[in-house]
Amino acid sequence: MLARNSAAELPAVAGGGAWRLRWPLRRKAAPAFSDGQAESGLKRAHFTEWRLPFWLLAPQLFILLLFFFIPSVRALIQAFQLTDPFGATTQWVGFQNFERLFRSSVYWSSVQVTVLFTVAQNVLTLSLALLLAFASNHILRGRGAYRTILLLPYAIAPAIAGIMLAFLFNPRVGPVAHMLQGLGFDWDPNRNSSHALALIVMAASWKHICYNYIFLVAALLSVPHSILESAYLDGAGPIQRFLRISLPMIAPTLFFLIVINFVYGLFETFAIVDATTRGGPAGATSILVYKVYQDGFVTLDLGSSAAQSVILMGLALLLTYAQFRFIERRVNYSV
Amino acid sequence: MRPVFGALAGAGAMLLAGLSCAQAATEIEFWHAMSGTLGERVDELVKKFNDSQKDYVVKAVGKGTYDEVLNGTIAAYRAKRQPEIVQSNERSFLTMVNSGAIIPTSELMAQQGQPIDVKKYIAPVVSYYAIDGKLQAMPFNSSTPILFYNRDHFKAAGFDKPGATWQELEPQLEAIKAKGVSKCAMVLPGDYEWSFLENYSAVNDIPYATKRNGMDGLDTSFVFNKGKLVGQVERMKRLIGPGVMQLAGQGVIPIQLFTSGECSTIIASTASHAAVVAAAKFDWSAAEMPFEQGVTPKNSVIGGAALWTLKGHTPEKYKAIGAFYNFLAQTDTQVWWHQATGYVPVTVAAYDAAKAQGYYQKNPTREIAVVQLMRGTPSDNSLGFRIGNSNQINVAIMEEVSAAFLGRKPVQQALDDAVSRGNESLRRYEQLNAGKK
C-alpha cells in the first residue's frame, strides 16, 4: 500500500514540478517577444513580511507531507524489510530486496520493456502532436472546432481508454482487429508481445497527444510573424518555413515535452497497462511502474515492491534534476 | 381525547418496539468477491439468514476480485477497521492461516458451543482447509474444473461427445477446427494454472511439489518441471500454435467465448454453470476433465474460496458469526446454494439431499464436479496444495508457462525457470514464517 502511494505520487511531484516552473515563465515571456529582447530566468519576488510566504506554502506542504513524504519514508523503510502482508512478522533484511531485483532476469526484462515503451511513446506522441499542431495552424475555417476535438481525448480516464482499446483490438471480437485481419495482418496482442507493446504505446500516446498538442500550438503561435513573412517573401514554402524557422524556434518547448513525456511514460501509464494488457502476454508489457503495482498488490511481495518504488523514486529525482540543470537553464524563453 | 391518546400510546409502543429491535440485532460485515449473478446470489443468501432470525444482521459488501478483497482486508486490518468475515480464495490459505489476524473456524465454533464435525464435509474440502482435522476457515464456495462443450459443434464434426482422455480429445479438437465447424475448438481459461497444471497433476497422480504438495511443511519445493507436466505444457503449445485453442485476452472473459458459441469447449469451474445456463443458446453439455491415457484418474482438487473470521471483535459479534456459519452448513442452505450457483455442496448430507430430490436426473451436468471431486481414494498428489506466497508464485508460473506456449522460450526451460522462481518464493516464505505450519 505504501509502495503504491509513493509510486503514484512520484509523477505528480516530478511532472507537477516541471509544470509549475514552466507556467509563470511562459506567461511572463509571452509579450516579450515583440520587442525582440530576451528576458531570461526567474525574477525574484520580494516579500517584506517573512511569515506570509510560509503560510501561503503551508497547505501545499501539508498535502505533500501527507501524500508524498510520509509514504516515501515508509517505502524506504519497507524496502529493507521482509514482511508478512498483514504485518504479523517483519524482518530486517538489509539490501536483500535490492539484490534480488538486480539478480532477477524478470526485472531486467521489465527495464528493457520500459525503455522501449517510453521511447516509442515519446516519438509517436511528439511527432503526431507536432503534425496536428502544424496542420491545425494552417486551417482557416473551423480551427476552433478542430482544436476542441483534438483536445477531447485528454478528458477520457486512462482506464476507460485502455479497456476501449483492448476491446477494439481484441483479435476475437474487436472491430479494428477484424479489419486488420481482413487486410491479411495476423494481429494478436494476446500472443504476440510486439503487438501488445504496440497496443499500449498507442493507448498511452493517444491519451497524451492532446497535452503535447496544447503546448505546441501555443509555441507555434508565438513564432514571430515578421520572420515567417520575410521567409515567405524569400520564397520558402509552408513546409520549409516550418522546418527552418518554426521548428528551431519552438525547440525549448520540444525539449520540455520530451522530459514530460518520459515522466508520463515512466510513472503515469499504470492504469493504461492494467486495463489494456495487464502486463502480458508473459510479462511482455510489464513496465516498471506496473510491476511495482503487481508485486505489491497482486502478489503481496511488499519488500520487493517497496524496493522497486525506491528505485523509481531515484529515477524521478534524476529526471527532475536534469530538467532543472540542463533544460530550464539553457532555454531561451523569448519565443 | 381518549382515541388520540390511545393512538399516541400505540405509536409510542411501536416506536419503542422498533428501537429495541434495532438495538438487539448485532450487525456483522461480510466482505466478498462475488460479482454479477453470483453477487446477487450472495445477497439472497444473506437475506435468507437475516429473515430467518431477529438477533443478527449480516451485511454483505462486494469488494471486487479476490485480490482486491484481500488487499482491502489487509489495509483494513492494519488500520484496525477490519470486517468480521472475509471471503478469500483457496490459494491464500497459508497467507490467512499465518497472518495472525484470524480465528480458526473450528475454534470459533467450539467456543460457540457448536463444534464442527469435519466428517460431515466432503473430503477434498476438509483436506484443503483443515490442519490436523481442524477447519481453519468456513468452506463456502467450492468448485472444481470440468469440461463444458458445445454439443452442436461435436455433432457437426461427427462426434457423439468429447473423449475422456487427452489422447482422444486432442484429435477431436483438431478435427473441429480442420472441418471448419468452429474457428476456436477450445478457449484457454483465465485460471489455467489451476485447471491445466494443478488439477492436471492431481487427477493424473503426479507430484507438483514435494512434501505432499506442501501439506507436510513449509520446506516444500516444486518438482513440476519433469514428466507428464512437461508433456501437458507441450500439448498446450501444440494446441495454441495453430489456433485450435485460443486465448480470450483482455476485454473478454473466456467463458463468454464459449457461451457465445464462438469456441466449442472450455475447461472451467463448475460455477460457470450460472453463466452458461444464462447465456448459451445452443445444445451444450459437460463432462469430466480429460486425463492421460492409461491413468486411473484420481479426484480433482477444489478451488473457490472460504470464509475467514477476523480477530479483534466483541463476543456478541462472534456469536453472530457462529449463527451465520451454522446457517451456512445447514443442508437446506447448501442445497439451495449448490443449485442457485453451480458450486458444489460442501457437506455430504447436502449432496445426498440434492440426489434424493432427483435434481441430478434433471441436471446431470451439476453432478459431474461432485463425482469428480469424490472419486477414488485421494493420493498424496491429490489432497490439495499448501503453498506459501501462493499468489506470487502463481503469477510467476503463469508468466513462464505462457512464455512457453507462446513460443518465447522452450517448454523445458520455461518450466525450469518457473520452478526456480517458485522455489525462491517458497524459501522466502519459509524464512519469514520459520517455525509455523
Interface residues (C-beta under 8 A of the other chain):
Chain A: M1 L82 T83 D84 P85 F86 G87 A88 T89 Q91 R100 V106 I163 A166 F167 N170 P171 R172 V173 G174 D188 P189 N190 R191 N192 S193 A275 T276 T277 R278 G280 P281 A282 G283 A284 Q294 D295 F297 V298 T299 L300 D301
Chain B: D67 L70 N71 I74 A75 Y77 R78 T95 N98 S99 G100 A101 C184 I240 Q246 L247 A248 G249 Q250 G251 V252 L257 E262 N389 N391 Q392 N394 V395 A396 E399 E400 S402 A403 L406 R408 R421 E424 S425 R428 Q431 L432 N433
